[in-house]
């Protein structure tokens, strides 16, 4: 594990550069389509790409479309608030219901990135 960590630290700049390129590519597509997503500033270390939807119904349709195309989507924000506090933290609960993430990591191959981008254009 230590050797892997050291090797990762040696290439951290490349990892950050690659994830920033993927972020810019996906965000450009979504901005063009008018689809909201959690935006990151230039100093932020990117680890997730989270799309925002107008409703849980829209979220479910988008996830179903992407999954049908073989793109795994995940709920990332489910841990923000426990179910018994959903009325106490209404905005957090709304964000949980209406957001999901798409594959986003530095080891995505160029053809995988392009394929995800193609599918984002069709949602």
N, C-alpha and C positions, 0 to 999 in steps of 0.2 A: 504494500500500500504506500509506503514512504517513497519508493522509487517512482510509482505512478504519479503521486502528488508532485514530486520534484519535476518530473517531465512535463506535467500540466502547467506548473508555474513558469517553466522555461518558455512555453508557447502561449502564455496568457494574452499577450498582445495580438497574436494571430487569431486566437479564439474570439476576442472582443471585436476585432476588425470584421471577421466573418459574420458574427451575429449582428453587428451594426449594418452590414450590407444586406443581410436577409431582412432585417427590420425595415430598412429603407425601401426595399423592393415590395414587401407585403403592404407597408403603409401607403406607398404610392398607388397601388391598386385600389385599396380600400377608400382612400381619399377621393380618387376619381369616381368611385361608385357611390360615394356619400355614406359609407358604412363607418360607424364609429368604432373606435378601439382605444384601449388605454395607451396614451401617448407617453413616451419617455423623453426626458431632456438629454442633451448631448453628453452630460457627465454621468448618467446613470448606467450601471452595469446591467445589461439585458439578460433576462433569464426566461421570460415567458412572453408570449404574444397573445393578448387577451382581446377578443372581440366583444363589443357591447351591442345588445339588441334592444329593440323597442318594447318587446314583451317576451314572456316565456314561450309563447307560441312561435314567434319568429325565431327564437333561439333553437327550439326543437326542430324546426324545419331546416334551418341552416346546418345543424349538426347531422340530421338525417341525410341531407344532400351530400355533405362532405364524407360521411361514413360510407355512403353508397359508392363513392368514388375511391374508397380505400384509404381515406385520410382519417386517422384517429383524432378525435377531439376530446377534451377533458374539462370537467368543472374544476376550476382552480381555487375558487373563493369560498367553497363550502364550509371551511373551518372558521370563517370570520365571526360568525355568531351562532350560538347553540339554538336549536329550534324553539326552546321555551322563551328565548329572548327576542323572537322575531318581531314582536310588536313594539318592543322597547327600542330596537335598532332598525327602524323601517327602511332607511336608505341602504344600510348594509344588506338587509334581506333582499331588497329589490335588486341590488347589484349582483348578489349571488344567483338569483333566479334568471337574470338576463345577460349573463356573461359566460363565455367559454374560451378555451385556448386551443390553438392549432399547433402542430409540430413546429418547434423552434429551437434548434440547437446547432452548434457549429459543425457537427459532423454530417449534416444534411448534404447530399450530393447535389450538384447543379441541376441535374434532371429532376430530382425530387422537389427542389425549390421551384423550378419552373412549373412542374405539374401542380403543386399546391397553388401557385399563382394563377394558373389557368382555371382551377376550380373556384378560387376566390372571385374571379371575374364572372362566374356564372351563378353566384348566389344572390 
